[in-house]
């Protein structure tokens, strides 16, 4: 999904996304309470919290699919939104799926397909362009979905639990692959997860949420092994931070 966002006047131009004291209710039930989140260019930021705490509602507000009841939303740049399911159309080939946002925008079809093919090898999809979604593994379908999101915009990507349905081995491979893509493409990523270790492994910062209503309990800066995040996986720091986060809930 791609959304062309109007550029609001942002007093702090270092932030591509800024939410300030966002509140949202549905049917008189408060879902979000005073949510404040900032995302700077090039960051990988995760929103970590249990199911039902309003993480996806935050994404829907950022993309304009929902309107906040109160608070300020500032967005500078285009947003690509990758939802939990891959949402690939089963009757279209992989190449047709990944260029769909460009086709919808009326881009030249030949140029769009050439651009997509230039990224297929980097994203591990070389030779799969004419395959159909049912012929790909879960991890491969997620790569195709990621490429579609990236082609819609390479500025800001919102990823909503993209690996939640994968087995642990595939999930681990996809996490490492995502970091490689992030470093290669220098994209800004806002990532939703309820997996504590995943958030610590991938992120530069984490916003920890709790529910009823959804609030930000803690903002965590991850300064260790920033250039070599794979080293985090077996580190004492990861275990210590995981323990700290578990005490928050």
GILINCOR-V371932 format. One record per residue. RES is the residue in three letters. SS is DSSP state (helix for helix, strand for strand, loop for the rest). BURIAL is # if it has 16 or more other C-alpha atoms within 10 Angstrom, else .. Layout:
RES|SS|BURIAL ; RES|SS|BURIAL
//
This chain:
UNK|loop|# ; UNK|strand|# ; UNK|strand|# ; UNK|loop|. ; UNK|loop|. ; UNK|loop|. ; UNK|loop|. ; UNK|loop|. ; UNK|loop|. ; UNK|loop|. ; UNK|loop|. ; UNK|loop|. ; UNK|loop|. ; UNK|loop|. ; UNK|strand|# ; UNK|strand|# ; UNK|strand|# ; UNK|strand|# ; UNK|strand|# ; UNK|strand|. ; UNK|strand|# ; UNK|strand|# ; UNK|strand|# ; UNK|strand|# ; UNK|strand|. ; UNK|strand|. ; UNK|loop|. ; UNK|loop|. ; UNK|strand|. ; UNK|strand|. ; UNK|strand|# ; UNK|strand|# ; UNK|strand|# ; UNK|strand|# ; UNK|strand|# ; UNK|strand|# ; UNK|strand|# ; UNK|strand|. ; UNK|strand|# ; UNK|strand|# ; UNK|loop|# ; UNK|loop|# ; UNK|loop|# ; UNK|strand|# ; UNK|strand|# ; UNK|strand|# ; UNK|strand|# ; UNK|strand|# ; UNK|loop|# ; UNK|loop|# ; UNK|loop|. ; UNK|loop|. ; UNK|loop|# ; UNK|loop|# ; UNK|helix|# ; UNK|helix|# ; UNK|helix|# ; UNK|helix|# ; UNK|helix|# ; UNK|helix|. ; UNK|helix|# ; UNK|helix|# ; UNK|helix|# ; UNK|loop|. ; UNK|loop|. ; UNK|loop|. ; UNK|loop|# ; UNK|loop|# ; UNK|loop|. ; UNK|strand|. ; UNK|strand|. ; UNK|strand|. ; UNK|strand|# ; UNK|strand|# ; UNK|strand|# ; UNK|loop|# ; UNK|loop|# ; UNK|loop|# ; UNK|strand|# ; UNK|strand|# ; UNK|strand|# ; UNK|strand|# ; UNK|loop|# ; UNK|loop|# ; UNK|loop|. ; UNK|loop|# ; UNK|loop|. ; UNK|loop|# ; UNK|loop|. ; UNK|loop|. ; UNK|loop|. ; UNK|loop|. ; UNK|strand|# ; UNK|helix|# ; UNK|helix|# ; UNK|helix|# ; UNK|helix|# ; UNK|helix|# ; UNK|loop|# ; UNK|helix|# ; UNK|helix|# ; UNK|helix|# ; UNK|helix|. ; UNK|helix|. ; UNK|loop|. ; UNK|loop|. ; UNK|loop|. ; UNK|loop|. ; UNK|helix|. ; UNK|helix|. ; UNK|helix|. ; UNK|helix|# ; UNK|helix|# ; UNK|helix|. ; UNK|helix|. ; UNK|helix|# ; UNK|helix|# ; UNK|helix|. ; UNK|helix|. ; UNK|helix|# ; UNK|loop|. ; UNK|loop|. ; UNK|loop|# ; UNK|loop|. ; UNK|loop|# ; UNK|loop|. ; UNK|loop|. ; UNK|loop|# ; UNK|loop|# ; UNK|loop|. ; UNK|loop|. ; UNK|strand|# ; UNK|helix|# ; UNK|helix|. ; UNK|helix|. ; UNK|loop|. ; UNK|loop|. ; UNK|helix|# ; UNK|helix|# ; UNK|helix|# ; UNK|helix|# ; UNK|helix|# ; UNK|helix|# ; UNK|helix|# ; UNK|helix|# ; UNK|helix|# ; UNK|helix|# ; UNK|helix|# ; UNK|helix|# ; UNK|helix|# ; UNK|helix|# ; UNK|helix|# ; UNK|loop|# ; UNK|loop|# ; UNK|loop|# ; UNK|strand|# ; UNK|strand|# ; UNK|strand|# ; UNK|strand|# ; UNK|strand|# ; UNK|loop|# ; UNK|loop|# ; UNK|loop|# ; UNK|loop|. ; UNK|loop|. ; UNK|loop|. ; UNK|loop|. ; UNK|helix|. ; UNK|helix|. ; UNK|helix|. ; UNK|helix|# ; UNK|helix|. ; UNK|helix|. ; UNK|helix|# ; UNK|helix|# ; UNK|helix|. ; UNK|helix|. ; UNK|helix|# ; UNK|helix|# ; UNK|helix|. ; UNK|helix|. ; UNK|helix|# ; UNK|helix|. ; UNK|helix|. ; UNK|helix|. ; UNK|loop|. ; UNK|loop|# ; UNK|strand|# ; UNK|strand|# ; UNK|strand|# ; UNK|strand|# ; UNK|strand|# ; UNK|strand|# ; UNK|loop|# ; UNK|loop|. ; UNK|helix|# ; UNK|helix|. ; UNK|helix|# ; UNK|helix|# ; UNK|helix|# ; UNK|helix|# ; UNK|helix|# ; UNK|loop|# ; UNK|loop|# ; UNK|strand|# ; UNK|strand|# ; UNK|strand|# ; UNK|strand|# ; UNK|strand|# ; UNK|strand|# ; UNK|loop|# ; UNK|loop|. ; UNK|loop|# ; UNK|strand|# ; UNK|strand|# ; UNK|strand|# ; UNK|strand|# ; UNK|strand|. ; UNK|strand|. ; UNK|strand|# ; UNK|strand|. ; UNK|loop|# ; UNK|loop|. ; UNK|loop|. ; UNK|loop|. ; UNK|loop|. ; UNK|loop|. ; UNK|loop|. ; UNK|helix|# ; UNK|helix|. ; UNK|helix|. ; UNK|helix|# ; UNK|helix|. ; UNK|helix|. ; UNK|loop|. ; UNK|helix|. ; UNK|helix|. ; UNK|helix|# ; UNK|helix|. ; UNK|helix|. ; UNK|helix|# ; UNK|helix|. ; UNK|helix|. ; UNK|helix|. ; UNK|helix|# ; UNK|helix|. ; UNK|helix|. ; UNK|helix|. ; UNK|loop|.
//
